[in-house]
Amino acid sequence: MRDELYASGAKFIVSTWDENKYRKNEYIDTVWKGCHKRNQEHFYHVGAKEKNRSFMMEALLMNYDPLTVGKEKKLNMNN
């Protein structure tokens, strides 16, 4: 999936889990290592046992810097 997304030439965002108190998603540092990452913490209220309901860190992975989106157009309009 990563290779196809990069080959498309389009901007993309992929949502996946990053980590919780039990484990870490190693693919983020290997397969997706060239991406910009933003995190969002979620709490899961559903689970067979209450002790299994906990926080999960979501990772939003993208092939562009989200802080520069929109600034490119402003720069081009001034030229």
Secondary structure, DSSP 8 states (H G I E B T S, - for coil): -HHHHHHH-S--EEEEEEE-SS-B-THHHHTTTTSEEEEEEEE----SSGGG--EEEEEEEESS-GGGTTHHHHHHHH-
